[in-house]
Amino acid sequence: MGLAHSNPVSEGAKPQLALKKRNEMVQAASLANPTFAEIPRQDPESNWYALYTCPRHEKCVAEQIGRRSISCFLPLYRSVRRWKDRRKELELALFPGYVFVRMALENKLQVLELPGAVRLVSFNGKPAAVPADEIETLQTRLSGAKIEPHPYLRTGRRVRVRSGAMEGLEGIVVRRKDRCRVVFSIDLIMRSVAVEVDEADVEPA
């Protein structure tokens, strides 16, 4: 009996406690940074969806989604706003009115019932999944880059970045000088962003 009580946590319970502790840490990080919340274990049936929100409610909705341990992603960009007496750098939603959420569709009511959430972007009446590689591009390749919103583009000269931090990114070139502006588009929500790269790093796609 003494040996049994010397170790209060059984071997089978250790992984569960470790997973619980990890989830708690991830949830705490999500609350501290509501722009991107990722839970450690994903439902294999889950996909990324674009959630339409009320105007200027993107951060609030993303924070609430994170509190429910559902993966969400709110890309932001920095913009300097000037007034007569001052100037201030703000973090604004890259795609105003949209938050990306990863979940199984059977859990959509957990998101849609949140204050500020409006609806999932749908096609023919059915929520449409956002390609995972487009979300990955926003999360990784464009993370830390100088990006800004850009009028949506569908056609034009398509290029691929062949080297540098943006290597592998495909988009449409819209300006050529010593540096190029390559526009990356999310077709489902008809929104685009522009990122600056060296012209020498660009080749036709």
N, C-alpha and C positions, 0 to 999 in steps of 0.2 A: 504494500500500500504506500510505503514511503517513497518508493521509486516512482509510482504512478503519479503522486502529487508533486514530485520535484520538477516536473515539466508541465505546467498548466496548459500549454498549447499543444495539441496533438499534431502529428505530422500532416494529417489531412486538412487541418484547419489553417495551417501556416500559409498556403497559397491564397486562401480566401481572405485572410487578414491582410496579406501583402497587396492583393488586388484592391481591397477596400481602401487601404491607405493611399495607394496610387491614385485611385479615383478621386479621393478627397483632395489630394495635392493638385490634380489637374483641374478640378472644379474651382479651387481657390485661385489658380492661375488664370482661369477663364474670367473670373470676376474682376481680377486686377487688370486684365487686358481683354475687353469684350470684342475687339476686332477679330480675334481668331480663337476659337475654342475647339479643341479636338479631344474626344474621349479615346482611351487607349484600345478599346475593343469595338469593332464595327460589325453590324449585322451584314452578312453577305448579300442580303437583298437590298441594301441601302444604296441610294444614288444621290447625287447633288441636284438640288432644285433651286430655282430663283424665287425668292419670296418677295412679293411686292408689299411695301410698307406705306404708311401715311407719310406725308412730307415731313422731313427732318426728324423722323423717328427711327432711323436706321440703327444708331448706337444703342438706343433704349431696347429695341427689339433683340438685337444681337446679345446684349447682356442678359436678357430674360431667357433666351434660348440656352445660353451657357449654363445658367442656373439649373436647367432641366437636364443637364448632362447630354445634350444633343449637339452634334458637331455643327459649327457655323463659321462663316468666313465673311468678314466685312472689310474689303480693301479700302484703304484710305490714301489720301495724298495731301501734301502740305501746300497751302496757298497763303500768300501775304495779302492782307486786306488793308487798304489805306483809308484813313479818314482825315479831315482837315488838321486835327491836332495830334494824331497818333497813327501808328501802324502796328499790326499784330499778325503773327503767323498762326494759322488755324489748321486743324486736321479735319478734312472734309471727306464725305463719302465719294469714292471714285465713281460709283454708279448711283446717283441720287435716287432714293426710293427702292433700292434693292439690297437684300441680304441673301447670301447663299447658305443653304442649310443641307446637311447630309443626313438622310434618314430613310427608313422604309416607309412607303406610302401609307401603310396601315397606322402609322403614328402621326399623321399629318395634323390631326385635331389638337395635339399637344402644342403645335406651333401656331395654327390658325386662330386658336382661342386667346392668344396673347394680345394685350392692349397694343395697338399700333400696327399689328399684322393685318393685311388685307386679303391677299389670296396668293396661291402659287401660280406662276406663269404657266399657262396651259396651251395645248395645241389640239384642236378638234375636241375641246371639252375635257381633255385629260392632261393632268400635270406632266410637263415635259422635262425630262432629265437634261441637265447641262453636262456636256462631255467632260469627263474627269480630267483629260489632258489640258483643257482650257483653264480649269480651276488650278491645276498644278502649275501652269505657267504663271498665273497671277500670284500664287503663293511662294514660288521658289525663284523662277528666273527674273521676275520683275520686282522681287523683294529688295528694297534698298535702292532701286534705280530711280532716276528722275523721271517720273511719269505724271501725266495730267490727262484729264478728259479730252476727247477729240470727237468731232462730228462723225457719226457712224459712216464707215466705208465698206462697201461690198466688193467693188471691182477696182482694178488698177494693176500696176506692176507689182507682182508678188515677189518678195525676196526672203532669203534665209540668212540669219546671222551665223557666220561660219567660225568665229572665234571671239574670245573675250567673255565677259560675264554673262552676256545674253546669248551665248552660243546655242544654236538649235531653234531659237525663236523664229517663227515665220509670221510675216505680216506684209503690209503694203507701204512702200516708201512714198512719202509725200513731199519731201524737201531734200535737195542735194546741195550741200556746200562742203565745208570741211567735215561736217557731221551730218548724218541723216536722221530723219524722224521716221521711225517705223511704227505703223499703226497696227495694233492687235485688236481684233474684234471678237465680241461674244455675240454670235448671230441670234441666239434665242431671245435675248432681251434687246437686241439692236443697239448695242452700246460699244464704243471703242475707246481705247487709250493710246497715247503716243509715248514712245520712249526714244531717247536720243542715243545713237551709237555712232562709232567711227565709220566713215564711208568705206574704208579699206576692209572692214570686217563683214561687209554685206556682199552676197552673191545672189543671182537669180534662183528662185526656188524651183 
